[in-house]
Amino acid sequence: MSKNRNLADLLDSTGDVKSDALDNATAVTINDSAPSSAVEGDLWYDSTDTIQALKVYDGNQWADVKTTTCVLTNASGTIFVGDASTITLSGTGFLTDTLTVNFTQASDAIDVDVDVTATSDTAASVDVPSSVYSNVTGGNVVTITLTNSEGRISNTDTVNAVAYPTGGTTSSSGGYRYNTFTTSGTLTVPEAITVDYMVVAGGGSGSNLSNGSYSGAAGGGAGGMITATSQSLSAGSYTITIGAGASGVGSGSAGSKGSNTTAFSQTTIGGGYGGYSAGGSGGSGGGGGPNVAGGAGTAGQGNSGGSATNFNGGGGGGKASAGVNGTSTKAGNGGSGLQWSNGTYYAGGGGGANRSGYTVGTGGIGGGGDGDSGDGVAHPGTANTGGGGGGRGYYGSGGISGAGGSGVVIVRYAV
């Protein structure tokens, strides 16, 4: 037989042996055992039931000619409209070599090939190319097909194309996409999606007792904070209302309460005011003024404010802990805020102001403002954390207390 015979004459487009090629072939030995003598280039079809493979003699041994079947068991992941994502592939016959991944979506005129290197014979992953995610329509199904390095074409599997929610400021990190609202707006959800979210109200402002003789001003309470995980949002529009932080106040005044934030039928309560006497209630309570208790927090949203001792004001409450009481030598620190899933702390209470010669209260982690330490500077809660403002009350007159930080809503979902 000819050693130069074209093997394509024997194989079909998937690499299997053509039945008529074997029926008509006279130069191929068909048997369940190898020919007793062979020269380089001879072909033998091993007809053993459990093998059934075409082999070629390489001069030393019989080697398989039939290519490796490529099977796609699962294409796992989601294609997000307008943004990159990764599809994980599992199956057999990937060959730890170049694997061509085809994306097809007829109505969107998508037919795109991407070459990747399989991590094993059974696993690979592919980054969805921009030519796919920039052109696909949310709700459509994209077909995935593989071709291994031996030219074997797999069966198909499908992945869904999902349009992202829009609204606020978008960002991506750690396998999640975020929609952050620092001002009021609308979250538009094109398709049902599962999300985590955080809703924080505006913080309360500290009180101002700078009357030329004593201090004792209290820190404002943090805005109420709620979190939720694995929440299903159906397609539609969701109104987001961001609560403002309370404005700082002038001499001889209690602070002001922060404004509520609403989202997803949830309302978080604005932070309580720092007290001229008793602290105000709120999402977290404001600290108390001289010798008076702090305000109450709202269950599930925050904690109470600390009380004052003598003329060292109490700290405003935070989401994670109550405001600290002032002592005879130190104003109370603001209560701690809570670290959310993005790694940032929110809703810390404002610190109380100190009497001359004593120690100022510091704001709680999560945006709480420090109490006035005698520099006459208002120490506000950090914007878009819901932090409470610091008290203003060291010897002297004038100036304003620390304003509360504005609220925030953040929505995240896996990508």
Secondary structure, 3 states (H helix, E strand, C coil): CCCCCCHHHCECCCCCECHHHHHHCCCEEEECCCCCCCCCCCEEEECCCCCCEEEEECCCCEEECCCCCCEEEEEECCEEECCCCEEEEEEECCCCCEEEEEEEEHHHCEEEEEEEECCECCEEEEECCHHHHCCCCCCCEEEEEEECCCCCEEEEEEEEEEECCECCEEEEECCEEEEEECCCEEEEECCCEEEEEEEECCCCCCCECCECCCCCCCCCCCCCEEEEEEEEECCEEEEEECCCCCCCCCCCECCCCCCCEEECCEEECCCCCCCCCCCCCCCCCCCCCCCCCCCCCCCCCCCCCCCCECCECCCCCCCCCCCCCCCCCECCCCCCCEECCCCCEECCCCCCCCCCCCECCCCCCCCCCCCCCCCCCCCCCCCCCCCCCCCECCCCECCCCCCCCCCEEEEEEEC
